[in-house]
């Protein structure tokens, strides 16, 4: 059976959760798998590393450290903006990121 290695093009479904079980991302909720080339540098390193060696149909649970994911929280990257800076019809959602 073929195993995933660097250069393999894969299609995976995933569900990302925080330590408390809160889901922060899911390919299932979007209704389509994530497709990428392993080792091309387009994915966080922990996810890229985790799929290597897997075979078709295999399921795996992984837990990533910040270094293998998005890094530590940077408090300087968070800004508080007054609600009056947004349009009247803006839909606020608690903890949502606004670009």
N, C-alpha and C positions, 0 to 999 in steps of 0.2 A: 504494500500500500504506500502511496506517495505521501511524503511528509513535507510540510511547509519549511522553506529555507529562504535565505536572502535572495531576492529577485522573483520570488513567487508572487503571483497576483492572486489575492484572496478576496473572498466575499464572506463577511461575518456579521452575525447579529450579536449585539451586546447590550448589557444593562449596567450603567454606572451608578453606584450608590456610595453614600458617605458611610462612615463608621457606624452611625446610628440607624442605617438602613434606608435613609431618605434617598430616593432616586433623583439624580441630577441630569441624567441623559439616558436615552434608550433608542436604539435603532428600531425596535419593535413599535414604539409609539409613532415613529415617522413612517412605518410601513415599508421600509426598504433597508437592505443590509448595507453595511459600510464596505466599500470596495477600495483596496489599496495595494500597492506593491511593497512587500516586506523589505525593510532595509533601505528604502529610498529616502528616508528622513522626513516623511510626511506625517508620521504619527509620533505620539509621545513614546519615548524609548521603552518604557515598561510594557506598553501594549504591543509594540513591535516585537520585543523580546519574547513576550508570552505566547504569541501565536507560532513562533518557530518550533518545529518538531511536531506540531499538531497534524492530525489527519482529517479527512473529510468526515463530517458528522460528529466529531469529537466535541465535548463540552468541557469547559475549564473554568474554575473560579480562581481569580487572582486578587491580590491586595497590593497596591502600589504605594511606595514611599513618595514623599514630595519630590525627591530628586529624580525619580523615574516617571513622574507625571508632570505637573504644571509648576513645580517649585513651591517654596514656602510663601505664605501670605505676605504681601508687601503693603503695609499700612499706608505708605505714601501714594499708593495707586488708588486709594479710595477717597472720594470727595463727597461732601455733603452739599447739595444744591437746594435752594429754597423752591418750594412748590410753585411759587409765582414765576419761576423761570420757564415753566412748561405751558403749552397751550391749554386752554380751558377744557378741551375734550380729551386730554391725555389720559390714558388708562394706566393708573399706577398699580403695580404689583409688588408686594413686599418681597424683598431680597432680589428682585430682578435687576439685571445689569442694563444700564442705559448708555448707549454710545453717543 
